[in-house]
Amino acid sequence: MLSEDSKWRILKAVQRKEKVTEIARMFGITRGSVYDIVNQYKETGNLEIRTNQRGSKPKLDKEQLEEIRQAVTENPDIYSRLKTFSKKSISYFPIEND
């Protein structure tokens, strides 16, 4: 992962009209990564590291997770019943009672 300082240096090189292929080679990244940095700056006006956008997006929102917590609390054997209906594997995860 590139530091914010490196991203700024890449952006300055692009603004000086240096070749994207050469910039990518100098920093050991792909041309696409150079364009991603330029686009990030155009979209947000900054080059801060985007830590919140990594990994898979959640499949369920907070409301849906709460419904599942409630259902399991009210009916603890629901996990085994759900497993029979699912086409995919269901991982067991502990539901904490707050």
DSSP file (Angstrom, degrees, kcal/mol; ACC not computed):
  #  RESIDUE AA STRUCTURE BP1 BP2  ACC     N-H-->O    O-->H-N    N-H-->O    O-->H-N    TCO  KAPPA ALPHA  PHI   PSI    X-CA   Y-CA   Z-CA
    1    1 A M              0   0    0      0, 0.0     2,-0.2     0, 0.0    48,-0.0   0.000 360.0 360.0 360.0 137.5    0.0    0.0    0.0
    2    2 A L        -     0   0    0      1,-0.1     2,-0.1     2,-0.0    25,-0.0  -0.546 360.0-119.6 -82.0 144.1    1.3    3.4   -0.9
    3    3 A S     >  -     0   0    0     -2,-0.2     4,-2.0     1,-0.1     5,-0.1  -0.335  27.2-110.3 -73.3 163.8    1.7    6.1    1.7
    4    4 A E  H  > S+     0   0    0      1,-0.2     4,-2.1     2,-0.2     5,-0.1   0.883 120.5  55.8 -62.7 -37.0   -0.2    9.3    1.4
    5    5 A D  H  > S+     0   0    0      1,-0.2     4,-2.1     2,-0.2    -1,-0.2   0.912 106.4  49.6 -61.1 -43.8    3.1   11.1    0.6
    6    6 A S  H  > S+     0   0    0      1,-0.2     4,-2.3     2,-0.2    -1,-0.2   0.895 108.2  53.7 -63.3 -39.3    3.8    8.7   -2.3
    7    7 A K  H  X S+     0   0    0     -4,-2.0     4,-2.6     1,-0.2    -1,-0.2   0.908 107.9  50.1 -61.8 -41.2    0.3    9.3   -3.7
    8    8 A W  H  X S+     0   0    0     -4,-2.1     4,-2.5     1,-0.2    -1,-0.2   0.899 109.7  50.8 -64.0 -39.7    0.9   13.1   -3.7
    9    9 A R  H  X S+     0   0    0     -4,-2.1     4,-2.0     2,-0.2    -1,-0.2   0.886 110.8  49.5 -65.0 -37.7    4.2   12.6   -5.5
   10   10 A I  H  X S+     0   0    0     -4,-2.3     4,-2.2     2,-0.2    -2,-0.2   0.932 110.7  49.6 -64.5 -45.9    2.5   10.4   -8.1
   11   11 A L  H  X S+     0   0    0     -4,-2.6     4,-2.5     1,-0.2    -2,-0.2   0.913 110.2  50.3 -60.5 -43.4   -0.2   13.0   -8.6
   12   12 A K  H  X S+     0   0    0     -4,-2.5     4,-1.6     1,-0.2    -1,-0.2   0.891 109.0  52.3 -62.3 -39.0    2.4   15.8   -9.0
   13   13 A A  H  <>S+     0   0    0     -4,-2.0     5,-2.3     2,-0.2    -1,-0.2   0.903 109.9  48.6 -64.3 -40.0    4.2   13.7  -11.6
   14   14 A V  H ><5S+     0   0    0     -4,-2.2     3,-1.7     1,-0.2    -2,-0.2   0.915 109.9  52.0 -63.9 -42.7    0.9   13.2  -13.5
   15   15 A Q  H 3<5S+     0   0    0     -4,-2.5    -1,-0.2     1,-0.3    -2,-0.2   0.791 104.1  56.9 -65.6 -27.3    0.3   17.0  -13.3
   16   16 A R  T 3<5S-     0   0    0     -4,-1.6    -1,-0.3    -5,-0.2    -2,-0.2   0.391 119.5-114.7 -82.1   4.3    3.8   17.6  -14.7
   17   17 A K  T < 5 +     0   0    0     -3,-1.7    -3,-0.2     1,-0.2    -2,-0.1   0.753  58.0 161.5  69.4  26.8    2.6   15.5  -17.7
   18   18 A E      < -     0   0    0     -5,-2.3    -1,-0.2     1,-0.1     2,-0.2  -0.455  52.5 -87.8 -71.1 153.8    5.1   12.6  -17.1
   19   19 A K     >  -     0   0    0      1,-0.1     4,-2.4    -2,-0.1     3,-0.2  -0.425  28.2-138.0 -67.6 132.6    4.2    9.4  -18.8
   20   20 A V  H  > S+     0   0    0      1,-0.2     4,-2.7     2,-0.2     5,-0.2   0.875 104.0  55.5 -58.9 -39.6    1.9    7.2  -16.7
   21   21 A T  H  > S+     0   0    0      1,-0.2     4,-2.1     2,-0.2    -1,-0.2   0.903 109.7  46.4 -60.4 -41.5    3.9    4.1  -17.6
   22   22 A E  H  > S+     0   0    0      2,-0.2     4,-2.5    -3,-0.2    -2,-0.2   0.900 111.6  50.6 -69.1 -41.4    7.1    5.7  -16.3
   23   23 A I  H  X S+     0   0    0     -4,-2.4     4,-1.8     2,-0.2    -2,-0.2   0.937 111.0  49.4 -60.7 -46.5    5.4    6.9  -13.1
   24   24 A A  H  X>S+     0   0    0     -4,-2.7     5,-2.3     1,-0.2     4,-1.0   0.912 111.1  49.5 -60.1 -43.5    4.0    3.4  -12.5
   25   25 A R  H ><5S+     0   0    0     -4,-2.1     3,-0.5     1,-0.2    -1,-0.2   0.913 109.0  52.3 -62.8 -43.4    7.5    1.8  -13.1
   26   26 A M  H 3<5S+     0   0    0     -4,-2.5    -1,-0.2     1,-0.2    -2,-0.2   0.853 117.6  37.2 -62.5 -35.8    9.2    4.3  -10.7
   27   27 A F  H 3<5S-     0   0    0     -4,-1.8    -1,-0.2    -5,-0.2    -2,-0.2   0.471 109.1-119.5 -97.9  -2.6    6.8    3.5   -7.9
   28   28 A G  T <<5S+     0   0    0     -4,-1.0     2,-0.2    -3,-0.5    -3,-0.2   0.874  73.9 115.2  68.8  37.5    6.4   -0.2   -8.6
   29   29 A I      < -     0   0    0     -5,-2.3    -1,-0.2    -6,-0.2     2,-0.1  -0.762  68.2 -92.9-128.5 174.7    2.7   -0.1   -9.2
   30   30 A T     >  -     0   0    0     -2,-0.2     4,-1.4     1,-0.1     3,-0.2  -0.456  31.5-115.2 -85.5 162.1    0.4   -0.6  -12.2
   31   31 A R  H  > S+     0   0    0      1,-0.2     4,-2.2     2,-0.2     5,-0.2   0.886 118.3  59.5 -60.9 -38.2   -0.8    2.1  -14.6
   32   32 A G  H  > S+     0   0    0      1,-0.2     4,-2.3     2,-0.2    -1,-0.2   0.870 101.1  53.7 -58.8 -37.6   -4.3    1.4  -13.3
   33   33 A S  H  > S+     0   0    0      2,-0.2     4,-2.1     1,-0.2    -1,-0.2   0.876 106.1  52.9 -66.0 -36.5   -3.2    2.3   -9.7
   34   34 A V  H  X S+     0   0    0     -4,-1.4     4,-2.1     1,-0.2    -2,-0.2   0.941 111.1  46.3 -62.0 -46.3   -1.8    5.6  -11.0
   35   35 A Y  H  X S+     0   0    0     -4,-2.2     4,-2.8     1,-0.2    -2,-0.2   0.861 108.5  56.4 -65.4 -34.8   -5.2    6.3  -12.6
   36   36 A D  H  X S+     0   0    0     -4,-2.3     4,-2.6     2,-0.2    -1,-0.2   0.904 107.5  49.0 -61.1 -40.9   -7.0    5.3   -9.3
   37   37 A I  H  X S+     0   0    0     -4,-2.1     4,-2.1     2,-0.2    -2,-0.2   0.925 112.1  47.7 -65.0 -44.9   -4.9    7.9   -7.4
   38   38 A V  H  X S+     0   0    0     -4,-2.1     4,-2.3     1,-0.2    -2,-0.2   0.926 113.8  47.6 -61.3 -44.8   -5.8   10.6  -10.0
   39   39 A N  H  X S+     0   0    0     -4,-2.8     4,-2.6     2,-0.2     5,-0.2   0.882 108.2  54.9 -65.6 -38.5   -9.5    9.6   -9.8
   40   40 A Q  H  X>S+     0   0    0     -4,-2.6     4,-2.7     1,-0.2     5,-0.5   0.926 110.1  46.9 -59.2 -43.6   -9.5    9.5   -6.0
   41   41 A Y  H  X5S+     0   0    0     -4,-2.1     4,-2.0     1,-0.2    -2,-0.2   0.910 112.5  49.2 -65.2 -41.7   -8.1   13.1   -6.0
   42   42 A K  H  <5S+     0   0    0     -4,-2.3    -2,-0.2     1,-0.2    -1,-0.2   0.887 117.7  41.1 -63.5 -38.9  -10.7   14.2   -8.6
   43   43 A E  H  <5S+     0   0    0     -4,-2.6    -2,-0.2    -5,-0.1    -1,-0.2   0.874 133.2  16.6 -78.1 -38.8  -13.6   12.6   -6.6
   44   44 A T  H  <5S-     0   0    0     -4,-2.7    -3,-0.2     2,-0.3    -2,-0.2   0.660  87.5-127.7-113.5 -20.4  -12.6   13.6   -3.1
   45   45 A G  S  <<S+     0   0    0     -4,-2.0     2,-0.3    -5,-0.5    -4,-0.2   0.532  83.4  71.9  79.8   4.9  -10.0   16.4   -3.3
   46   46 A N        -     0   0    0     -6,-0.5    -2,-0.3     2,-0.1    -1,-0.3  -0.900  69.1-141.1-142.8 174.1   -7.7   14.4   -1.0
   47   47 A L        +     0   0    0     -2,-0.3   -40,-0.1    -3,-0.1   -39,-0.1  -0.028  44.5 149.9-127.3  29.3   -5.4   11.3   -1.1
   48   48 A E        -     0   0    0      1,-0.1     2,-0.2   -41,-0.1    -2,-0.1  -0.289  59.2 -94.6 -62.5 149.6   -6.1    9.9    2.4
   49   49 A I        -     0   0    0      1,-0.1     2,-1.4     2,-0.0     3,-0.2  -0.491  33.7-135.4 -67.7 131.3   -5.8    6.2    2.7
   50   50 A R    >   +     0   0    0     -2,-0.2     3,-0.8     1,-0.2    -1,-0.1  -0.655  39.7 158.4 -92.0  82.3   -9.2    4.6    2.3
   51   51 A T  G >   +     0   0    0     -2,-1.4     3,-0.9     1,-0.2    -1,-0.2   0.767  67.1  62.3 -77.7 -23.7   -9.2    2.1    5.1
   52   52 A N  G 3  S+     0   0    0      1,-0.2    -1,-0.2    -3,-0.2    -2,-0.1   0.495  94.9  61.8 -81.2  -1.5  -13.0    1.9    5.3
   53   53 A Q  G <  S+     0   0    0     -3,-0.8    -1,-0.2     4,-0.0     2,-0.2   0.187  78.5 110.4-110.9  17.4  -13.4    0.5    1.8
   54   54 A R    <   +     0   0    0     -3,-0.9    -3,-0.0     2,-0.1     0, 0.0  -0.587  63.8  11.3 -92.5 154.9  -11.5   -2.7    2.1
   55   55 A G  S    S-     0   0    0     -2,-0.2     2,-0.1     2,-0.0     0, 0.0  -0.041 101.6 -30.3  79.3 179.9  -12.9   -6.2    2.1
   56   56 A S        -     0   0    0      1,-0.1     3,-0.1     0, 0.0    -2,-0.1  -0.386  64.1-112.7 -71.4 147.5  -16.3   -7.5    1.2
   57   57 A K        -     0   0    0      1,-0.1    -1,-0.1    -2,-0.1    -2,-0.0  -0.569  43.2 -94.6 -76.6 144.5  -19.3   -5.4    1.8
   58   58 A P        -     0   0    0      0, 0.0    -1,-0.1     0, 0.0     3,-0.0  -0.315  24.3-150.6 -60.6 141.0  -21.7   -6.7    4.5
   59   59 A K  S    S+     0   0    0      1,-0.1     2,-0.4    -3,-0.1    -2,-0.0   0.774  81.7  44.6 -81.1 -28.2  -24.5   -8.8    3.2
   60   60 A L  S    S-     0   0    0      4,-0.0     2,-0.1     3,-0.0    -1,-0.1  -0.904  77.7-135.8-119.0 145.1  -26.9   -7.8    6.0
   61   61 A D     >  -     0   0    0     -2,-0.4     4,-2.3     1,-0.1     5,-0.2  -0.375  38.3 -94.0 -88.6 177.2  -27.5   -4.3    7.5
   62   62 A K  H  > S+     0   0    0      1,-0.2     4,-2.2     2,-0.2     5,-0.2   0.869 124.8  53.5 -60.3 -38.5  -27.8   -3.6   11.2
   63   63 A E  H  > S+     0   0    0      2,-0.2     4,-1.9     1,-0.2    -1,-0.2   0.913 109.5  47.2 -64.2 -43.2  -31.5   -4.0   11.2
   64   64 A Q  H  > S+     0   0    0      2,-0.2     4,-1.9     1,-0.2    -2,-0.2   0.893 110.8  52.0 -66.8 -39.5  -31.4   -7.4    9.6
   65   65 A L  H  X S+     0   0    0     -4,-2.3     4,-2.5     1,-0.2    -1,-0.2   0.895 108.2  51.8 -62.7 -39.3  -28.7   -8.6   12.0
   66   66 A E  H  X S+     0   0    0     -4,-2.2     4,-2.5     2,-0.2    -1,-0.2   0.888 106.6  53.7 -64.7 -38.4  -30.8   -7.4   14.9
   67   67 A E  H  X S+     0   0    0     -4,-1.9     4,-2.4     2,-0.2    -1,-0.2   0.900 109.7  48.3 -61.1 -40.4  -33.8   -9.5   13.5
   68   68 A I  H  X S+     0   0    0     -4,-1.9     4,-2.6     2,-0.2     5,-0.3   0.923 109.8  51.7 -66.6 -43.6  -31.5  -12.5   13.5
   69   69 A R  H  X S+     0   0    0     -4,-2.5     4,-2.3     1,-0.2    -2,-0.2   0.925 112.1  47.2 -57.5 -44.7  -30.3  -11.9   17.0
   70   70 A Q  H  X S+     0   0    0     -4,-2.5     4,-2.6     1,-0.2     5,-0.2   0.927 111.1  50.4 -63.0 -45.6  -33.9  -11.7   18.2
   71   71 A A  H  X S+     0   0    0     -4,-2.4     4,-1.8     1,-0.2    -2,-0.2   0.901 112.9  46.0 -61.8 -41.6  -35.0  -14.8   16.3
   72   72 A V  H  < S+     0   0    0     -4,-2.6    -1,-0.2     2,-0.2    -2,-0.2   0.885 112.4  51.0 -69.8 -37.8  -32.1  -16.8   17.8
   73   73 A T  H  < S+     0   0    0     -4,-2.3    -2,-0.2    -5,-0.3    -1,-0.2   0.915 115.7  41.6 -63.8 -42.6  -32.8  -15.5   21.3
   74   74 A E  H  < S+     0   0    0     -4,-2.6    -2,-0.2     1,-0.3    -1,-0.2   0.778 132.0  23.2 -75.6 -26.9  -36.5  -16.4   21.0
   75   75 A N    ><  -     0   0    0     -4,-1.8     3,-2.1    -5,-0.2    -1,-0.3  -0.686  66.4-176.0-143.6  83.0  -35.8  -19.8   19.4
   76   76 A P  T >  S+     0   0    0      0, 0.0     3,-0.7     0, 0.0    -1,-0.1   0.713  81.9  60.2 -58.8 -23.7  -32.3  -21.2   20.1
   77   77 A D  T 3> S+     0   0    0      1,-0.2     4,-1.3     2,-0.1     3,-0.4   0.371  74.6  99.6 -85.6   8.2  -32.7  -24.2   17.8
   78   78 A I  H <> S+     0   0    0     -3,-2.1     4,-3.0     1,-0.2     5,-0.2   0.812  70.3  66.6 -63.9 -30.1  -33.3  -22.0   14.7
   79   79 A Y  H <> S+     0   0    0     -3,-0.7     4,-2.0     1,-0.2    -1,-0.2   0.935 102.2  45.3 -57.6 -48.0  -29.7  -22.5   13.6
   80   80 A S  H  > S+     0   0    0     -3,-0.4     4,-0.9     1,-0.2    -1,-0.2   0.862 114.2  49.7 -67.1 -33.6  -30.1  -26.2   12.9
   81   81 A R  H  X S+     0   0    0     -4,-1.3     4,-0.7     1,-0.2     3,-0.5   0.900 110.3  49.8 -70.3 -40.4  -33.4  -25.5   11.1
   82   82 A L  H >X S+     0   0    0     -4,-3.0     4,-1.4     1,-0.2     3,-0.9   0.874 102.8  62.1 -64.0 -36.1  -31.9  -22.7    8.9
   83   83 A K  H 3< S+     0   0    0     -4,-2.0    -1,-0.2     1,-0.3    -2,-0.2   0.836  99.3  54.6 -60.7 -33.4  -29.1  -25.0    8.0
   84   84 A T  H 3< S+     0   0    0     -4,-0.9    -1,-0.3    -3,-0.5    -2,-0.2   0.757 111.1  45.4 -72.7 -23.7  -31.5  -27.4    6.3
   85   85 A F  H << S+     0   0    0     -3,-0.9     2,-0.3    -4,-0.7    -1,-0.2   0.668  93.1  96.0 -91.3 -18.6  -32.9  -24.7    4.1
   86   86 A S     <  -     0   0    0     -4,-1.4     4,-0.1     1,-0.1    -4,-0.0  -0.530  54.7-161.9 -81.6 136.4  -29.7  -23.1    3.1
   87   87 A K  S    S+     0   0    0     -2,-0.3     2,-0.2     2,-0.1    -1,-0.1   0.712  82.8  55.3 -81.5 -23.1  -28.0  -24.0   -0.2
   88   88 A K  S    S-     0   0    0      1,-0.1     2,-0.2    -3,-0.0    -2,-0.1  -0.682 103.6 -88.3-105.6 162.3  -24.8  -22.5    1.1
   89   89 A S        -     0   0    0     -2,-0.2     2,-0.6     1,-0.0    -2,-0.1  -0.459  37.1-145.0 -68.0 138.1  -22.9  -23.4    4.3
   90   90 A I        -     0   0    0     -2,-0.2     2,-0.4    -4,-0.1    -1,-0.0  -0.933   9.6-145.0-106.6 124.1  -24.0  -21.5    7.3
   91   91 A S        -     0   0    0     -2,-0.6     2,-0.4     1,-0.0     0, 0.0  -0.696  18.0-122.3 -86.5 139.0  -21.3  -20.6    9.8
   92   92 A Y        -     0   0    0     -2,-0.4    -1,-0.0     2,-0.0     0, 0.0  -0.648  33.0-179.7 -77.7 133.5  -22.3  -20.6   13.4
   93   93 A F        -     0   0    0     -2,-0.4     2,-0.1     2,-0.0    -2,-0.0  -0.999  30.7-112.1-134.4 134.8  -21.6  -17.3   15.1
   94   94 A P        -     0   0    0      0, 0.0     2,-0.6     0, 0.0    -2,-0.0  -0.376  23.0-144.7 -66.4 139.2  -22.3  -16.6   18.7
   95   95 A I        -     0   0    0     -2,-0.1     2,-0.3   -26,-0.1    -2,-0.0  -0.922  15.9-143.8-103.5 117.0  -25.1  -14.1   19.4
   96   96 A E        -     0   0    0     -2,-0.6     2,-0.7     2,-0.0   -27,-0.0  -0.624   4.5-138.1 -84.1 137.5  -24.3  -12.0   22.4
   97   97 A N              0   0    0     -2,-0.3    -1,-0.0     1,-0.1    -2,-0.0  -0.856 360.0 360.0 -93.3 115.0  -27.1  -11.0   24.7
   98   98 A D              0   0    0     -2,-0.7    -1,-0.1     0, 0.0    -2,-0.0   0.461 360.0 360.0 -85.5 360.0  -26.5   -7.4   25.7
